[in-house]
Amino acid sequence: MERDWSMRDTADDATGEVRDRAPDLLAPIDANAPVSGHHVPDAPGAPAVATGHDWESARGRIYPLLRPTGTVGIPLEEALTAPPTIVAAHGSARPIVRAGPCDLVVVYGMAAGGYDVLVNRDHLLSWGVLGADVEEAALANLAAWSREATWVEETSGSRRLVSSATGEGYDAARILLPEARAHLATSLAEGLSDPARARLLVGLPERHLLVAGALLPGDDEFATLFHEFLVEQSGAADEPVDRRVFELVGGELIEFAG
C-alpha cells in the first residue's frame, strides 16, 4: 500500500512539509497551533462546565425526573444530613434519589446537549448545597416549565383524555406537581353529567408522556384499552417509567385497583 506521508509530525497541518530538525521541546507552546484529531476545548465557564461546579449556574437547569421502581442511588435523606467530610470520603457518581408516588423513584437531572447529567453527592460537595436545595430548585423549575407547557385534550363520545407529550423530557414528572394533578381533575370532569362518579385514571408509561382519562361507570372496556395502551407505549420507549394504571383520588396518585 502506498503511503501518502513520510516523517511528518502528527501535530503539523497536513501541508506535506518534512521536518529537517527535531522539535524544540522547551519552546513556548503556540496557542494557535492545530491539534490533530481534536477541537479547541470549550472556554472555562461554558454552561456544560460551569453547572458542574457553580450552584448559581446549575440551579436553573435542574429538573426532577421519574424512574422505574427499584432504581438505585443515594437517598435524598442521606444527602440532606451527610457532612462534607463523609461526602468526600464516599464520593460517588450514584444519583441522588427520593421516593416518588406509588414506589416510583425521583432523580434530578441537568440537560447537557442531548443527554442528562444526574445529580449526585459529588455535585452537592462542589456546589456547597444540601439535597433540600436541589429538591426545591428542581420542583420550582418544573413548575415554571409546566405553566408554559401545553396539555392536549381529546374526546370520543363520552370518553375524555388529557395528555402531556411535549417531547421536552419532563412530561411524566408533571404528576409530581399538585397544580398539574388539579388541572387533570378539573379538565377530565368537564362535560361529564356526574363527575363525582368518574374515576380519574393516569398513565406514566415513559418519560415523555403523561396521559389521563375519565373512567365512567359501566365502561370497563375503557380501563382495559387504557392499560393496553400504556403497555404498548412503555414497551417501545427509550426511557420507560411504568406500565401500571394509576388513579387520582383526592389529589393523590394511587395504584388503580380495577
C-alpha positions as CSV (number, residue, x, y, z in Angstrom):
1,M,0.0,0.0,0.0
2,E,1.4,3.4,-1.0
3,R,1.9,5.8,1.9
4,D,1.0,9.5,1.4
5,W,3.2,10.9,4.0
6,S,6.7,10.5,5.4
7,M,8.4,11.7,8.6
8,R,5.7,14.4,9.3
9,D,4.8,15.2,12.9
10,T,1.1,14.4,13.5
11,A,0.8,17.8,15.2
12,D,1.5,19.6,12.0
13,D,-1.0,20.7,9.5
14,A,-1.2,18.4,6.5
15,T,1.0,20.6,4.4
16,G,3.3,17.9,3.2
17,E,6.3,19.5,4.8
18,V,9.1,17.2,6.1
19,R,11.0,18.1,9.3
20,D,14.7,18.7,8.9
21,R,15.3,19.1,12.7
22,A,13.9,17.8,15.9
23,P,11.2,19.9,17.6
24,D,12.3,22.2,20.4
25,L,10.5,20.7,23.4
26,L,11.4,23.8,25.6
27,A,9.9,26.4,23.1
28,P,6.7,28.2,24.2
29,I,3.5,26.5,23.1
30,D,1.8,28.2,20.3
31,A,-1.9,28.7,21.4
32,N,-3.0,28.8,17.7
33,A,-1.2,25.6,16.7
34,P,-3.6,22.9,15.4
35,V,-4.1,19.8,17.4
36,S,-4.6,16.6,15.4
37,G,-7.9,14.8,15.9
38,H,-9.2,17.3,18.5
39,H,-11.2,20.6,18.6
40,V,-10.5,23.6,20.8
41,P,-12.0,22.9,24.2
42,D,-14.9,25.0,25.5
43,A,-13.8,28.1,27.4
44,P,-14.0,27.9,31.1
45,G,-17.4,29.0,32.3
46,A,-19.3,27.5,29.4
47,P,-22.6,26.1,30.7
48,A,-21.6,22.4,30.4
49,V,-18.6,23.1,32.6
50,A,-20.0,25.7,34.9
51,T,-23.1,23.8,36.0
52,G,-20.8,21.0,37.4
53,H,-19.1,23.5,39.7
54,D,-21.2,26.5,40.3
55,W,-24.6,26.3,42.0
56,E,-25.9,29.6,40.6
57,S,-25.3,28.2,37.1
58,A,-26.8,24.9,37.9
59,R,-29.9,25.7,39.9
60,G,-31.9,26.9,36.9
61,R,-31.2,23.8,34.9
62,I,-32.1,21.0,37.4
63,Y,-35.4,19.1,36.9
64,P,-36.9,16.1,38.7
65,L,-37.3,13.0,36.5
66,L,-39.3,9.9,37.2
67,R,-37.5,6.5,37.1
68,P,-38.9,2.9,37.4
69,T,-39.4,1.2,40.7
70,G,-36.1,-0.2,42.0
71,T,-33.8,2.4,40.6
72,V,-30.9,2.7,43.0
73,G,-29.0,5.7,44.2
74,I,-28.1,7.8,47.3
75,P,-31.4,8.5,49.2
76,L,-32.1,12.2,49.5
77,E,-32.4,11.9,53.2
78,E,-28.7,10.9,53.4
79,A,-27.8,13.7,51.1
80,L,-29.6,16.1,53.4
81,T,-27.6,15.1,56.5
82,A,-24.2,13.8,55.4
83,P,-21.5,16.3,56.3
84,P,-18.9,17.3,53.7
85,T,-16.2,15.0,55.1
86,I,-18.4,12.0,54.7
87,V,-19.5,13.0,51.2
88,A,-15.8,13.4,50.2
89,A,-14.8,10.1,51.7
90,H,-17.7,8.3,49.9
91,G,-17.7,10.5,46.8
92,S,-20.0,8.6,44.4
93,A,-21.4,9.0,41.0
94,R,-24.6,7.3,42.0
95,P,-27.5,9.6,41.6
96,I,-29.4,11.2,44.4
97,V,-32.9,9.6,44.6
98,R,-36.0,10.1,46.6
99,A,-39.2,8.0,46.9
100,G,-41.9,9.1,44.4
101,P,-45.6,8.2,44.2
102,C,-46.5,4.5,44.1
103,D,-43.0,3.3,44.6
104,L,-41.6,5.2,41.6
105,V,-38.2,6.9,42.0
106,V,-37.4,10.5,41.5
107,V,-33.9,11.6,40.3
108,Y,-32.6,15.0,39.5
109,G,-31.2,15.7,36.0
110,M,-29.5,18.6,34.2
111,A,-29.9,18.7,30.4
112,A,-26.5,18.6,28.7
113,G,-26.7,18.5,24.9
114,G,-28.9,15.6,24.2
115,Y,-28.4,13.7,27.5
116,D,-28.9,14.2,31.2
117,V,-26.3,14.6,33.9
118,L,-27.9,13.1,37.1
119,V,-27.1,15.0,40.3
120,N,-25.0,13.0,42.7
121,R,-23.2,13.6,46.0
122,D,-20.1,15.0,44.3
123,H,-22.3,17.7,42.8
124,L,-23.5,18.7,46.3
125,L,-20.0,18.9,47.6
126,S,-18.9,21.0,44.6
127,W,-21.9,23.3,44.9
128,G,-21.8,23.5,48.7
129,V,-25.6,22.8,49.0
130,L,-27.8,20.2,50.5
131,G,-30.3,17.8,49.0
132,A,-33.1,20.0,50.1
133,D,-31.8,22.9,47.9
134,V,-31.7,20.6,44.9
135,E,-35.2,19.4,45.5
136,E,-36.5,22.9,45.9
137,A,-34.8,24.2,42.8
138,A,-35.9,21.2,40.7
139,L,-39.6,21.5,41.6
140,A,-39.6,25.2,41.1
141,N,-38.1,24.7,37.6
142,L,-40.6,22.0,36.8
143,A,-43.5,24.2,38.0
144,A,-42.3,27.1,35.8
145,W,-41.9,24.9,32.8
146,S,-45.3,23.2,33.4
147,R,-47.1,26.6,33.5
148,E,-46.0,27.2,29.8
149,A,-46.2,23.6,28.6
150,T,-49.3,22.5,26.7
151,W,-51.9,19.9,27.5
152,V,-53.7,18.0,24.8
153,E,-57.4,17.2,25.3
154,E,-59.3,14.6,23.3
155,T,-62.9,13.3,23.4
156,S,-64.5,10.3,21.8
157,G,-68.2,10.1,22.7
158,S,-68.4,10.2,26.5
159,R,-64.7,9.3,26.8
160,R,-62.2,12.0,27.6
161,L,-58.4,12.1,27.7
162,V,-55.9,14.7,28.7
163,S,-52.2,14.2,27.9
164,S,-48.8,15.8,28.1
165,A,-46.3,14.9,25.3
166,T,-44.2,17.9,24.6
167,G,-41.1,16.0,23.8
168,E,-39.0,18.1,26.2
169,G,-38.5,15.3,28.7
170,Y,-40.5,16.4,31.7
171,D,-44.0,15.3,30.9
172,A,-44.3,12.3,33.2
173,A,-42.7,14.3,36.0
174,R,-45.6,16.8,35.9
175,I,-47.6,14.4,38.0
176,L,-45.3,15.4,40.9
177,L,-46.9,18.9,40.9
178,P,-50.1,19.5,42.9
179,E,-51.2,22.1,40.3
180,A,-50.8,19.6,37.5
181,R,-52.9,17.0,39.3
182,A,-55.6,19.6,40.0
183,H,-55.6,20.5,36.3
184,L,-56.1,16.9,35.3
185,A,-59.0,16.5,37.7
186,T,-60.7,19.7,36.5
187,S,-60.2,19.0,32.8
188,L,-61.4,15.4,33.0
189,A,-64.6,16.5,34.9
190,E,-65.6,19.0,32.2
191,G,-68.7,17.9,30.2
192,L,-69.5,15.0,32.5
193,S,-73.1,14.7,33.7
194,D,-71.9,13.3,37.0
195,P,-68.2,14.0,37.6
196,A,-68.3,12.6,41.1
197,R,-68.9,9.1,39.8
198,A,-66.0,9.2,37.3
199,R,-62.6,7.7,38.3
200,L,-59.5,9.5,37.1
201,L,-57.0,7.1,35.5
202,V,-53.4,8.1,35.0
203,G,-50.6,6.6,33.0
204,L,-46.9,7.2,33.2
205,P,-45.5,4.8,30.6
206,E,-42.4,6.8,29.6
207,R,-40.5,9.9,30.4
208,H,-42.1,11.8,27.5
209,L,-45.7,11.0,28.2
210,L,-48.3,11.6,30.9
211,V,-51.9,10.5,30.0
212,A,-55.1,10.6,32.0
213,G,-58.6,9.6,31.3
214,A,-62.1,9.6,32.9
215,L,-63.4,6.1,33.6
216,L,-67.2,6.3,33.7
217,P,-69.4,3.7,35.5
218,G,-70.1,0.7,33.3
219,D,-67.3,1.4,30.8
220,D,-64.9,-1.4,31.9
221,E,-63.6,-1.6,28.3
222,F,-62.0,1.8,28.6
223,A,-59.8,0.7,31.6
224,T,-58.7,-2.3,29.5
225,L,-57.9,-0.3,26.5
226,F,-56.1,2.3,28.6
227,H,-53.8,-0.4,30.2
228,E,-53.1,-1.9,26.8
229,F,-52.0,1.5,25.5
230,L,-49.7,2.0,28.4
231,V,-48.0,-1.4,27.9
232,E,-47.5,-0.7,24.3
233,Q,-46.1,2.8,24.9
234,S,-43.8,1.7,27.6
235,G,-42.5,-1.3,25.7
236,A,-41.5,0.9,22.7
237,A,-40.0,3.7,24.8
238,D,-36.3,4.5,25.2
239,E,-36.9,5.7,28.8
240,P,-39.8,3.7,30.1
241,V,-41.2,4.5,33.6
242,D,-44.1,2.2,34.4
243,R,-46.8,0.1,32.8
244,R,-49.3,0.3,35.6
245,V,-52.6,2.2,35.6
246,F,-52.7,4.7,38.4
247,E,-55.7,6.7,39.8
248,L,-56.1,10.2,41.2
249,V,-58.0,10.1,44.4
250,G,-58.3,13.3,46.5
251,G,-55.5,14.8,44.5
252,E,-53.1,11.9,45.3
253,L,-51.8,9.3,43.0
254,I,-52.5,5.6,43.9
255,E,-52.4,2.4,42.1
256,F,-55.6,1.6,40.2
257,A,-57.3,-1.5,41.8
258,G,-59.7,-2.2,39.0
